[in-house]
Amino acid sequence: MAVAEQALLRRAMQKHQLAGMVQYYGAALRWAGDSEAQPPRSYTQGEARELAPRLAEAALGLVERGRLDVRQVSGPWSDPSARS
């Protein structure tokens, strides 16, 4: 399983929202020893934009395989069963 898929599933199992996912993914890349991982720091906006398509592709693949549901919430106390 790709690092992006692992990171998305870990966040989903912890019931985290996707906000901050790029930074979390960057940390996962560093832990995995990925040669493209940036040094330990926050990603710049440009770097985040480059990683976002990888995460989107991984998320879509997980959804297609029935391993991940994507839900829209409007606040921290929104109904987690509301699907979009």
HTML snippet that shows the backbone in 3Dmol.js (N, CA, C, O; Angstrom):
<script src="https://3Dmol.org/build/3Dmol-min.js"></script>
<div id="view" style="width:600px;height:400px;position:relative"></div>
<script>
const pdb = `
ATOM      1  N   MET A   1       0.845  -1.170   0.000  1.00  0.00           N
ATOM      2  CA  MET A   1       0.000   0.000   0.000  1.00  0.00           C
ATOM      3  C   MET A   1       0.895   1.238   0.000  1.00  0.00           C
ATOM      4  O   MET A   1       1.865   1.309   0.755  1.00  0.00           O
ATOM      5  N   ALA A   2       0.572   2.191  -0.831  1.00  0.00           N
ATOM      6  CA  ALA A   2       1.371   3.417  -0.958  1.00  0.00           C
ATOM      7  C   ALA A   2       1.315   4.254   0.323  1.00  0.00           C
ATOM      8  O   ALA A   2       0.367   4.151   1.102  1.00  0.00           O
ATOM      9  N   VAL A   3       2.331   5.075   0.528  1.00  0.00           N
ATOM     10  CA  VAL A   3       2.411   5.926   1.717  1.00  0.00           C
ATOM     11  C   VAL A   3       1.191   6.842   1.791  1.00  0.00           C
ATOM     12  O   VAL A   3       0.651   7.052   2.878  1.00  0.00           O
ATOM     13  N   ALA A   4       0.746   7.390   0.665  1.00  0.00           N
ATOM     14  CA  ALA A   4      -0.433   8.270   0.661  1.00  0.00           C
ATOM     15  C   ALA A   4      -1.662   7.517   1.139  1.00  0.00           C
ATOM     16  O   ALA A   4      -2.448   8.053   1.920  1.00  0.00           O
ATOM     17  N   GLU A   5      -1.841   6.287   0.687  1.00  0.00           N
ATOM     18  CA  GLU A   5      -2.988   5.485   1.114  1.00  0.00           C
ATOM     19  C   GLU A   5      -2.911   5.176   2.609  1.00  0.00           C
ATOM     20  O   GLU A   5      -3.909   5.262   3.323  1.00  0.00           O
ATOM     21  N   GLN A   6      -1.723   4.817   3.066  1.00  0.00           N
ATOM     22  CA  GLN A   6      -1.546   4.535   4.491  1.00  0.00           C
ATOM     23  C   GLN A   6      -1.865   5.754   5.338  1.00  0.00           C
ATOM     24  O   GLN A   6      -2.552   5.649   6.354  1.00  0.00           O
ATOM     25  N   ALA A   7      -1.364   6.909   4.920  1.00  0.00           N
ATOM     26  CA  ALA A   7      -1.598   8.138   5.671  1.00  0.00           C
ATOM     27  C   ALA A   7      -3.088   8.482   5.711  1.00  0.00           C
ATOM     28  O   ALA A   7      -3.613   8.847   6.762  1.00  0.00           O
ATOM     29  N   LEU A   8      -3.767   8.367   4.567  1.00  0.00           N
ATOM     30  CA  LEU A   8      -5.202   8.653   4.523  1.00  0.00           C
ATOM     31  C   LEU A   8      -5.987   7.704   5.428  1.00  0.00           C
ATOM     32  O   LEU A   8      -6.888   8.135   6.147  1.00  0.00           O
ATOM     33  N   LEU A   9      -5.651   6.433   5.395  1.00  0.00           N
ATOM     34  CA  LEU A   9      -6.369   5.469   6.225  1.00  0.00           C
ATOM     35  C   LEU A   9      -6.106   5.691   7.712  1.00  0.00           C
ATOM     36  O   LEU A   9      -7.018   5.553   8.527  1.00  0.00           O
ATOM     37  N   ARG A  10      -4.870   6.033   8.072  1.00  0.00           N
ATOM     38  CA  ARG A  10      -4.581   6.328   9.488  1.00  0.00           C
ATOM     39  C   ARG A  10      -5.417   7.503   9.968  1.00  0.00           C
ATOM     40  O   ARG A  10      -6.002   7.455  11.050  1.00  0.00           O
ATOM     41  N   ARG A  11      -5.473   8.560   9.162  1.00  0.00           N
ATOM     42  CA  ARG A  11      -6.271   9.732   9.546  1.00  0.00           C
ATOM     43  C   ARG A  11      -7.745   9.380   9.622  1.00  0.00           C
ATOM     44  O   ARG A  11      -8.448   9.841  10.521  1.00  0.00           O
ATOM     45  N   ALA A  12      -8.218   8.573   8.692  1.00  0.00           N
ATOM     46  CA  ALA A  12      -9.637   8.189   8.690  1.00  0.00           C
ATOM     47  C   ALA A  12      -9.967   7.351   9.936  1.00  0.00           C
ATOM     48  O   ALA A  12     -11.006   7.558  10.562  1.00  0.00           O
ATOM     49  N   MET A  13      -9.099   6.423  10.289  1.00  0.00           N
ATOM     50  CA  MET A  13      -9.363   5.582  11.460  1.00  0.00           C
ATOM     51  C   MET A  13      -9.351   6.393  12.749  1.00  0.00           C
ATOM     52  O   MET A  13     -10.005   6.032  13.728  1.00  0.00           O
ATOM     53  N   GLN A  14      -8.600   7.494  12.740  1.00  0.00           N
ATOM     54  CA  GLN A  14      -8.565   8.381  13.910  1.00  0.00           C
ATOM     55  C   GLN A  14      -9.676   9.424  13.849  1.00  0.00           C
ATOM     56  O   GLN A  14      -9.777  10.284  14.723  1.00  0.00           O
ATOM     57  N   LYS A  15     -10.517   9.343  12.801  1.00  0.00           N
ATOM     58  CA  LYS A  15     -11.656  10.235  12.574  1.00  0.00           C
ATOM     59  C   LYS A  15     -11.236  11.704  12.465  1.00  0.00           C
ATOM     60  O   LYS A  15     -11.947  12.596  12.928  1.00  0.00           O
ATOM     61  N   HIS A  16     -10.079  11.945  11.850  1.00  0.00           N
ATOM     62  CA  HIS A  16      -9.610  13.304  11.603  1.00  0.00           C
ATOM     63  C   HIS A  16     -10.201  13.825  10.299  1.00  0.00           C
ATOM     64  O   HIS A  16     -10.490  13.059   9.380  1.00  0.00           O
ATOM     65  N   GLN A  17     -10.372  15.129  10.238  1.00  0.00           N
ATOM     66  CA  GLN A  17     -10.767  15.751   8.981  1.00  0.00           C
ATOM     67  C   GLN A  17      -9.541  15.814   8.079  1.00  0.00           C
ATOM     68  O   GLN A  17      -8.416  15.604   8.531  1.00  0.00           O
ATOM     69  N   LEU A  18      -9.766  16.105   6.800  1.00  0.00           N
ATOM     70  CA  LEU A  18      -8.661  16.155   5.849  1.00  0.00           C
ATOM     71  C   LEU A  18      -7.836  17.436   5.949  1.00  0.00           C
ATOM     72  O   LEU A  18      -6.771  17.527   5.338  1.00  0.00           O
ATOM     73  N   ALA A  19      -8.300  18.415   6.697  1.00  0.00           N
ATOM     74  CA  ALA A  19      -7.514  19.628   6.890  1.00  0.00           C
ATOM     75  C   ALA A  19      -6.164  19.250   7.492  1.00  0.00           C
ATOM     76  O   ALA A  19      -6.103  18.502   8.467  1.00  0.00           O
ATOM     77  N   GLY A  20      -5.102  19.759   6.919  1.00  0.00           N
ATOM     78  CA  GLY A  20      -3.757  19.451   7.394  1.00  0.00           C
ATOM     79  C   GLY A  20      -3.194  18.148   6.850  1.00  0.00           C
ATOM     80  O   GLY A  20      -2.118  17.714   7.262  1.00  0.00           O
ATOM     81  N   MET A  21      -3.910  17.527   5.936  1.00  0.00           N
ATOM     82  CA  MET A  21      -3.498  16.224   5.420  1.00  0.00           C
ATOM     83  C   MET A  21      -2.170  16.293   4.676  1.00  0.00           C
ATOM     84  O   MET A  21      -1.378  15.353   4.759  1.00  0.00           O
ATOM     85  N   VAL A  22      -1.906  17.366   3.959  1.00  0.00           N
ATOM     86  CA  VAL A  22      -0.654  17.457   3.207  1.00  0.00           C
ATOM     87  C   VAL A  22       0.539  17.447   4.160  1.00  0.00           C
ATOM     88  O   VAL A  22       1.537  16.774   3.899  1.00  0.00           O
ATOM     89  N   GLN A  23       0.441  18.185   5.255  1.00  0.00           N
ATOM     90  CA  GLN A  23       1.544  18.209   6.219  1.00  0.00           C
ATOM     91  C   GLN A  23       1.717  16.831   6.852  1.00  0.00           C
ATOM     92  O   GLN A  23       2.842  16.373   7.053  1.00  0.00           O
ATOM     93  N   TYR A  24       0.606  16.173   7.165  1.00  0.00           N
ATOM     94  CA  TYR A  24       0.650  14.824   7.737  1.00  0.00           C
ATOM     95  C   TYR A  24       1.289  13.846   6.750  1.00  0.00           C
ATOM     96  O   TYR A  24       2.109  13.010   7.129  1.00  0.00           O
ATOM     97  N   TYR A  25       0.903  13.965   5.488  1.00  0.00           N
ATOM     98  CA  TYR A  25       1.465  13.119   4.433  1.00  0.00           C
ATOM     99  C   TYR A  25       2.970  13.364   4.308  1.00  0.00           C
ATOM    100  O   TYR A  25       3.745  12.422   4.141  1.00  0.00           O
ATOM    101  N   GLY A  26       3.378  14.630   4.388  1.00  0.00           N
ATOM    102  CA  GLY A  26       4.805  14.951   4.324  1.00  0.00           C
ATOM    103  C   GLY A  26       5.586  14.275   5.435  1.00  0.00           C
ATOM    104  O   GLY A  26       6.681  13.761   5.206  1.00  0.00           O
ATOM    105  N   ALA A  27       5.025  14.275   6.647  1.00  0.00           N
ATOM    106  CA  ALA A  27       5.678  13.599   7.769  1.00  0.00           C
ATOM    107  C   ALA A  27       5.746  12.095   7.512  1.00  0.00           C
ATOM    108  O   ALA A  27       6.750  11.454   7.823  1.00  0.00           O
ATOM    109  N   ALA A  28       4.681  11.535   6.947  1.00  0.00           N
ATOM    110  CA  ALA A  28       4.665  10.099   6.637  1.00  0.00           C
ATOM    111  C   ALA A  28       5.732   9.759   5.599  1.00  0.00           C
ATOM    112  O   ALA A  28       6.380   8.716   5.687  1.00  0.00           O
ATOM    113  N   LEU A  29       5.910  10.640   4.619  1.00  0.00           N
ATOM    114  CA  LEU A  29       6.958  10.421   3.612  1.00  0.00           C
ATOM    115  C   LEU A  29       8.340  10.407   4.265  1.00  0.00           C
ATOM    116  O   LEU A  29       9.181   9.571   3.934  1.00  0.00           O
ATOM    117  N   ARG A  30       8.569  11.339   5.194  1.00  0.00           N
ATOM    118  CA  ARG A  30       9.858  11.376   5.887  1.00  0.00           C
ATOM    119  C   ARG A  30      10.068  10.095   6.696  1.00  0.00           C
ATOM    120  O   ARG A  30      11.155   9.518   6.661  1.00  0.00           O
ATOM    121  N   TRP A  31       9.051   9.648   7.419  1.00  0.00           N
ATOM    122  CA  TRP A  31       9.162   8.429   8.227  1.00  0.00           C
ATOM    123  C   TRP A  31       9.438   7.224   7.340  1.00  0.00           C
ATOM    124  O   TRP A  31      10.159   6.307   7.732  1.00  0.00           O
ATOM    125  N   ALA A  32       8.857   7.230   6.135  1.00  0.00           N
ATOM    126  CA  ALA A  32       9.057   6.105   5.214  1.00  0.00           C
ATOM    127  C   ALA A  32      10.401   6.177   4.504  1.00  0.00           C
ATOM    128  O   ALA A  32      10.779   5.240   3.800  1.00  0.00           O
ATOM    129  N   GLY A  33      11.129   7.281   4.682  1.00  0.00           N
ATOM    130  CA  GLY A  33      12.427   7.434   4.030  1.00  0.00           C
ATOM    131  C   GLY A  33      12.322   7.719   2.544  1.00  0.00           C
ATOM    132  O   GLY A  33      13.245   7.417   1.787  1.00  0.00           O
ATOM    133  N   ASP A  34      11.211   8.296   2.119  1.00  0.00           N
ATOM    134  CA  ASP A  34      10.994   8.613   0.702  1.00  0.00           C
ATOM    135  C   ASP A  34      12.018   9.639   0.230  1.00  0.00           C
ATOM    136  O   ASP A  34      12.264  10.638   0.906  1.00  0.00           O
ATOM    137  N   SER A  35      12.602   9.391  -0.912  1.00  0.00           N
ATOM    138  CA  SER A  35      13.655  10.278  -1.433  1.00  0.00           C
ATOM    139  C   SER A  35      13.104  11.649  -1.826  1.00  0.00           C
ATOM    140  O   SER A  35      13.869  12.610  -1.909  1.00  0.00           O
ATOM    141  N   GLU A  36      11.802  11.762  -2.069  1.00  0.00           N
ATOM    142  CA  GLU A  36      11.207  13.045  -2.451  1.00  0.00           C
ATOM    143  C   GLU A  36      10.702  13.844  -1.253  1.00  0.00           C
ATOM    144  O   GLU A  36      10.211  14.959  -1.426  1.00  0.00           O
ATOM    145  N   ALA A  37      10.812  13.302  -0.053  1.00  0.00           N
ATOM    146  CA  ALA A  37      10.322  13.989   1.141  1.00  0.00           C
ATOM    147  C   ALA A  37      11.161  15.231   1.426  1.00  0.00           C
ATOM    148  O   ALA A  37      12.385  15.225   1.288  1.00  0.00           O
ATOM    149  N   GLN A  38      10.478  16.280   1.820  1.00  0.00           N
ATOM    150  CA  GLN A  38      11.167  17.517   2.205  1.00  0.00           C
ATOM    151  C   GLN A  38      11.768  17.348   3.599  1.00  0.00           C
ATOM    152  O   GLN A  38      11.367  16.450   4.339  1.00  0.00           O
ATOM    153  N   PRO A  39      12.717  18.196   3.958  1.00  0.00           N
ATOM    154  CA  PRO A  39      13.277  18.132   5.314  1.00  0.00           C
ATOM    155  C   PRO A  39      12.174  18.399   6.347  1.00  0.00           C
ATOM    156  O   PRO A  39      11.111  18.912   5.998  1.00  0.00           O
ATOM    157  N   PRO A  40      12.421  18.053   7.613  1.00  0.00           N
ATOM    158  CA  PRO A  40      11.405  18.270   8.653  1.00  0.00           C
ATOM    159  C   PRO A  40      11.050  19.748   8.819  1.00  0.00           C
ATOM    160  O   PRO A  40      11.726  20.488   9.533  1.00  0.00           O
ATOM    161  N   ARG A  41      10.013  20.145   8.168  1.00  0.00           N
ATOM    162  CA  ARG A  41       9.465  21.503   8.254  1.00  0.00           C
ATOM    163  C   ARG A  41       8.112  21.472   7.564  1.00  0.00           C
ATOM    164  O   ARG A  41       7.760  20.487   6.916  1.00  0.00           O
ATOM    165  N   SER A  42       7.367  22.539   7.702  1.00  0.00           N
ATOM    166  CA  SER A  42       6.084  22.619   7.009  1.00  0.00           C
ATOM    167  C   SER A  42       6.320  22.790   5.517  1.00  0.00           C
ATOM    168  O   SER A  42       7.273  23.448   5.099  1.00  0.00           O
ATOM    169  N   TYR A  43       5.451  22.198   4.727  1.00  0.00           N
ATOM    170  CA  TYR A  43       5.543  22.357   3.278  1.00  0.00           C
ATOM    171  C   TYR A  43       5.112  23.765   2.881  1.00  0.00           C
ATOM    172  O   TYR A  43       4.216  24.339   3.501  1.00  0.00           O
ATOM    173  N   THR A  44       5.741  24.317   1.859  1.00  0.00           N
ATOM    174  CA  THR A  44       5.319  25.604   1.323  1.00  0.00           C
ATOM    175  C   THR A  44       4.013  25.394   0.560  1.00  0.00           C
ATOM    176  O   THR A  44       3.618  24.258   0.302  1.00  0.00           O
ATOM    177  N   GLN A  45       3.348  26.486   0.201  1.00  0.00           N
ATOM    178  CA  GLN A  45       2.105  26.363  -0.575  1.00  0.00           C
ATOM    179  C   GLN A  45       2.355  25.657  -1.900  1.00  0.00           C
ATOM    180  O   GLN A  45       1.551  24.824  -2.319  1.00  0.00           O
ATOM    181  N   GLY A  46       3.444  25.976  -2.552  1.00  0.00           N
ATOM    182  CA  GLY A  46       3.777  25.339  -3.827  1.00  0.00           C
ATOM    183  C   GLY A  46       4.017  23.850  -3.674  1.00  0.00           C
ATOM    184  O   GLY A  46       3.536  23.052  -4.478  1.00  0.00           O
ATOM    185  N   GLU A  47       4.760  23.474  -2.642  1.00  0.00           N
ATOM    186  CA  GLU A  47       5.017  22.059  -2.393  1.00  0.00           C
ATOM    187  C   GLU A  47       3.722  21.318  -2.053  1.00  0.00           C
ATOM    188  O   GLU A  47       3.511  20.185  -2.485  1.00  0.00           O
ATOM    189  N   ALA A  48       2.864  21.971  -1.279  1.00  0.00           N
ATOM    190  CA  ALA A  48       1.581  21.361  -0.925  1.00  0.00           C
ATOM    191  C   ALA A  48       0.727  21.140  -2.169  1.00  0.00           C
ATOM    192  O   ALA A  48       0.070  20.108  -2.298  1.00  0.00           O
ATOM    193  N   ARG A  49       0.736  22.107  -3.082  1.00  0.00           N
ATOM    194  CA  ARG A  49      -0.032  21.958  -4.326  1.00  0.00           C
ATOM    195  C   ARG A  49       0.481  20.790  -5.169  1.00  0.00           C
ATOM    196  O   ARG A  49      -0.294  20.147  -5.878  1.00  0.00           O
ATOM    197  N   GLU A  50       1.761  20.520  -5.094  1.00  0.00           N
ATOM    198  CA  GLU A  50       2.322  19.388  -5.835  1.00  0.00           C
ATOM    199  C   GLU A  50       1.916  18.052  -5.212  1.00  0.00           C
ATOM    200  O   GLU A  50       1.734  17.069  -5.930  1.00  0.00           O
ATOM    201  N   LEU A  51       1.773  18.003  -3.889  1.00  0.00           N
ATOM    202  CA  LEU A  51       1.403  16.763  -3.218  1.00  0.00           C
ATOM    203  C   LEU A  51      -0.097  16.486  -3.269  1.00  0.00           C
ATOM    204  O   LEU A  51      -0.514  15.328  -3.227  1.00  0.00           O
ATOM    205  N   ALA A  52      -0.903  17.529  -3.358  1.00  0.00           N
ATOM    206  CA  ALA A  52      -2.361  17.366  -3.309  1.00  0.00           C
ATOM    207  C   ALA A  52      -2.901  16.388  -4.355  1.00  0.00           C
ATOM    208  O   ALA A  52      -3.753  15.569  -4.011  1.00  0.00           O
ATOM    209  N   PRO A  53      -2.448  16.430  -5.620  1.00  0.00           N
ATOM    210  CA  PRO A  53      -2.970  15.461  -6.588  1.00  0.00           C
ATOM    211  C   PRO A  53      -2.661  14.007  -6.218  1.00  0.00           C
ATOM    212  O   PRO A  53      -3.467  13.117  -6.490  1.00  0.00           O
ATOM    213  N   ARG A  54      -1.501  13.760  -5.601  1.00  0.00           N
ATOM    214  CA  ARG A  54      -1.170  12.397  -5.171  1.00  0.00           C
ATOM    215  C   ARG A  54      -2.169  11.910  -4.111  1.00  0.00           C
ATOM    216  O   ARG A  54      -2.634  10.770  -4.139  1.00  0.00           O
ATOM    217  N   LEU A  55      -2.478  12.816  -3.178  1.00  0.00           N
ATOM    218  CA  LEU A  55      -3.432  12.453  -2.132  1.00  0.00           C
ATOM    219  C   LEU A  55      -4.825  12.249  -2.711  1.00  0.00           C
ATOM    220  O   LEU A  55      -5.537  11.327  -2.314  1.00  0.00           O
ATOM    221  N   ALA A  56      -5.213  13.104  -3.647  1.00  0.00           N
ATOM    222  CA  ALA A  56      -6.527  12.967  -4.270  1.00  0.00           C
ATOM    223  C   ALA A  56      -6.636  11.643  -5.012  1.00  0.00           C
ATOM    224  O   ALA A  56      -7.647  10.949  -4.902  1.00  0.00           O
ATOM    225  N   GLU A  57      -5.611  11.294  -5.759  1.00  0.00           N
ATOM    226  CA  GLU A  57      -5.605  10.028  -6.495  1.00  0.00           C
ATOM    227  C   GLU A  57      -5.677   8.836  -5.535  1.00  0.00           C
ATOM    228  O   GLU A  57      -6.404   7.873  -5.782  1.00  0.00           O
ATOM    229  N   ALA A  58      -4.922   8.911  -4.446  1.00  0.00           N
ATOM    230  CA  ALA A  58      -4.947   7.831  -3.458  1.00  0.00           C
ATOM    231  C   ALA A  58      -6.317   7.725  -2.801  1.00  0.00           C
ATOM    232  O   ALA A  58      -6.825   6.624  -2.589  1.00  0.00           O
ATOM    233  N   ALA A  59      -6.917   8.873  -2.480  1.00  0.00           N
ATOM    234  CA  ALA A  59      -8.243   8.871  -1.851  1.00  0.00           C
ATOM    235  C   ALA A  59      -9.282   8.273  -2.794  1.00  0.00           C
ATOM    236  O   ALA A  59     -10.104   7.458  -2.375  1.00  0.00           O
ATOM    237  N   LEU A  60      -9.248   8.670  -4.053  1.00  0.00           N
ATOM    238  CA  LEU A  60     -10.203   8.126  -5.017  1.00  0.00           C
ATOM    239  C   LEU A  60     -10.037   6.615  -5.168  1.00  0.00           C
ATOM    240  O   LEU A  60     -11.023   5.883  -5.252  1.00  0.00           O
ATOM    241  N   GLY A  61      -8.807   6.159  -5.203  1.00  0.00           N
ATOM    242  CA  GLY A  61      -8.560   4.723  -5.299  1.00  0.00           C
ATOM    243  C   GLY A  61      -9.107   3.972  -4.094  1.00  0.00           C
ATOM    244  O   GLY A  61      -9.677   2.892  -4.242  1.00  0.00           O
ATOM    245  N   LEU A  62      -8.937   4.538  -2.900  1.00  0.00           N
ATOM    246  CA  LEU A  62      -9.459   3.905  -1.687  1.00  0.00           C
ATOM    247  C   LEU A  62     -10.984   3.897  -1.680  1.00  0.00           C
ATOM    248  O   LEU A  62     -11.606   2.925  -1.252  1.00  0.00           O
ATOM    249  N   VAL A  63     -11.580   4.991  -2.157  1.00  0.00           N
ATOM    250  CA  VAL A  63     -13.048   5.060  -2.248  1.00  0.00           C
ATOM    251  C   VAL A  63     -13.555   4.014  -3.229  1.00  0.00           C
ATOM    252  O   VAL A  63     -14.516   3.302  -2.939  1.00  0.00           O
ATOM    253  N   GLU A  64     -12.914   3.918  -4.392  1.00  0.00           N
ATOM    254  CA  GLU A  64     -13.336   2.948  -5.408  1.00  0.00           C
ATOM    255  C   GLU A  64     -13.250   1.515  -4.899  1.00  0.00           C
ATOM    256  O   GLU A  64     -14.054   0.667  -5.285  1.00  0.00           O
ATOM    257  N   ARG A  65     -12.275   1.244  -4.031  1.00  0.00           N
ATOM    258  CA  ARG A  65     -12.113  -0.109  -3.486  1.00  0.00           C
ATOM    259  C   ARG A  65     -12.950  -0.334  -2.229  1.00  0.00           C
ATOM    260  O   ARG A  65     -12.892  -1.405  -1.624  1.00  0.00           O
ATOM    261  N   GLY A  66     -13.728   0.672  -1.838  1.00  0.00           N
ATOM    262  CA  GLY A  66     -14.601   0.541  -0.676  1.00  0.00           C
ATOM    263  C   GLY A  66     -13.886   0.597   0.657  1.00  0.00           C
ATOM    264  O   GLY A  66     -14.416   0.128   1.665  1.00  0.00           O
ATOM    265  N   ARG A  67     -12.691   1.164   0.679  1.00  0.00           N
ATOM    266  CA  ARG A  67     -11.916   1.235   1.920  1.00  0.00           C
ATOM    267  C   ARG A  67     -12.027   2.585   2.617  1.00  0.00           C
ATOM    268  O   ARG A  67     -11.579   2.734   3.754  1.00  0.00           O
ATOM    269  N   LEU A  68     -12.617   3.565   1.948  1.00  0.00           N
ATOM    270  CA  LEU A  68     -12.687   4.912   2.501  1.00  0.00           C
ATOM    271  C   LEU A  68     -13.973   5.574   2.042  1.00  0.00           C
ATOM    272  O   LEU A  68     -14.360   5.454   0.880  1.00  0.00           O
ATOM    273  N   ASP A  69     -14.637   6.274   2.958  1.00  0.00           N
ATOM    274  CA  ASP A  69     -15.783   7.113   2.628  1.00  0.00           C
ATOM    275  C   ASP A  69     -15.358   8.558   2.832  1.00  0.00           C
ATOM    276  O   ASP A  69     -14.653   8.870   3.792  1.00  0.00           O
ATOM    277  N   VAL A  70     -15.778   9.430   1.946  1.00  0.00           N
ATOM    278  CA  VAL A  70     -15.488  10.848   2.087  1.00  0.00           C
ATOM    279  C   VAL A  70     -16.790  11.539   2.446  1.00  0.00           C
ATOM    280  O   VAL A  70     -17.792  11.399   1.745  1.00  0.00           O
ATOM    281  N   ARG A  71     -16.769  12.280   3.534  1.00  0.00           N
ATOM    282  CA  ARG A  71     -17.970  12.974   4.026  1.00  0.00           C
ATOM    283  C   ARG A  71     -17.675  14.446   4.195  1.00  0.00           C
ATOM    284  O   ARG A  71     -16.552  14.841   4.508  1.00  0.00           O
ATOM    285  N   GLN A  72     -18.693  15.247   3.985  1.00  0.00           N
ATOM    286  CA  GLN A  72     -18.549  16.687   4.161  1.00  0.00           C
ATOM    287  C   GLN A  72     -19.157  17.072   5.493  1.00  0.00           C
ATOM    288  O   GLN A  72     -20.289  16.696   5.799  1.00  0.00           O
ATOM    289  N   VAL A  73     -18.413  17.814   6.280  1.00  0.00           N
ATOM    290  CA  VAL A  73     -18.926  18.311   7.554  1.00  0.00           C
ATOM    291  C   VAL A  73     -18.818  19.821   7.567  1.00  0.00           C
ATOM    292  O   VAL A  73     -17.977  20.399   6.878  1.00  0.00           O
ATOM    293  N   SER A  74     -19.675  20.460   8.355  1.00  0.00           N
ATOM    294  CA  SER A  74     -19.643  21.919   8.388  1.00  0.00           C
ATOM    295  C   SER A  74     -19.005  22.458   9.655  1.00  0.00           C
ATOM    296  O   SER A  74     -18.781  23.663   9.767  1.00  0.00           O
ATOM    297  N   GLY A  75     -18.712  21.595  10.604  1.00  0.00           N
ATOM    298  CA  GLY A  75     -18.087  22.042  11.835  1.00  0.00           C
ATOM    299  C   GLY A  75     -17.629  20.858  12.656  1.00  0.00           C
ATOM    300  O   GLY A  75     -17.876  19.714  12.276  1.00  0.00           O
ATOM    301  N   PRO A  76     -16.971  21.105  13.766  1.00  0.00           N
ATOM    302  CA  PRO A  76     -16.408  20.018  14.555  1.00  0.00           C
ATOM    303  C   PRO A  76     -17.468  19.115  15.188  1.00  0.00           C
ATOM    304  O   PRO A  76     -17.150  18.000  15.603  1.00  0.00           O
ATOM    305  N   TRP A  77     -18.726  19.576  15.272  1.00  0.00           N
ATOM    306  CA  TRP A  77     -19.767  18.758  15.895  1.00  0.00           C
ATOM    307  C   TRP A  77     -20.818  18.340  14.876  1.00  0.00           C
ATOM    308  O   TRP A  77     -21.951  18.044  15.256  1.00  0.00           O
ATOM    309  N   SER A  78     -20.477  18.308  13.612  1.00  0.00           N
ATOM    310  CA  SER A  78     -21.416  17.893  12.582  1.00  0.00           C
ATOM    311  C   SER A  78     -21.691  16.406  12.675  1.00  0.00           C
ATOM    312  O   SER A  78     -20.914  15.658  13.269  1.00  0.00           O
ATOM    313  N   ASP A  79     -22.786  15.984  12.095  1.00  0.00           N
ATOM    314  CA  ASP A  79     -23.191  14.581  12.094  1.00  0.00           C
ATOM    315  C   ASP A  79     -22.203  13.780  11.243  1.00  0.00           C
ATOM    316  O   ASP A  79     -22.155  13.974  10.028  1.00  0.00           O
ATOM    317  N   PRO A  80     -21.407  12.879  11.851  1.00  0.00           N
ATOM    318  CA  PRO A  80     -20.418  12.124  11.074  1.00  0.00           C
ATOM    319  C   PRO A  80     -21.041  11.131  10.114  1.00  0.00           C
ATOM    320  O   PRO A  80     -20.348  10.607   9.242  1.00  0.00           O
ATOM    321  N   SER A  81     -22.345  10.853  10.250  1.00  0.00           N
ATOM    322  CA  SER A  81     -22.971   9.897   9.343  1.00  0.00           C
ATOM    323  C   SER A  81     -23.485  10.562   8.066  1.00  0.00           C
ATOM    324  O   SER A  81     -23.969   9.879   7.163  1.00  0.00           O
ATOM    325  N   ALA A  82     -23.381  11.889   7.986  1.00  0.00           N
ATOM    326  CA  ALA A  82     -23.847  12.606   6.780  1.00  0.00           C
ATOM    327  C   ALA A  82     -22.852  12.390   5.657  1.00  0.00           C
ATOM    328  O   ALA A  82     -21.691  12.787   5.759  1.00  0.00           O
ATOM    329  N   ARG A  83     -23.311  11.761   4.587  1.00  0.00           N
ATOM    330  CA  ARG A  83     -22.449  11.510   3.430  1.00  0.00           C
ATOM    331  C   ARG A  83     -22.703  12.563   2.372  1.00  0.00           C
ATOM    332  O   ARG A  83     -23.814  13.075   2.239  1.00  0.00           O
ATOM    333  N   SER A  84     -21.673  12.875   1.632  1.00  0.00           N
ATOM    334  CA  SER A  84     -21.850  13.815   0.518  1.00  0.00           C
ATOM    335  C   SER A  84     -21.551  13.132  -0.780  1.00  0.00           C
ATOM    336  O   SER A  84     -21.642  13.753  -1.839  1.00  0.00           O
TER     337      SER A  84
END
`;
const viewer = $3Dmol.createViewer("view");
viewer.addModel(pdb, "pdb");
viewer.setStyle({}, {cartoon: {color: "spectrum"}});
viewer.zoomTo();
viewer.render();
</script>
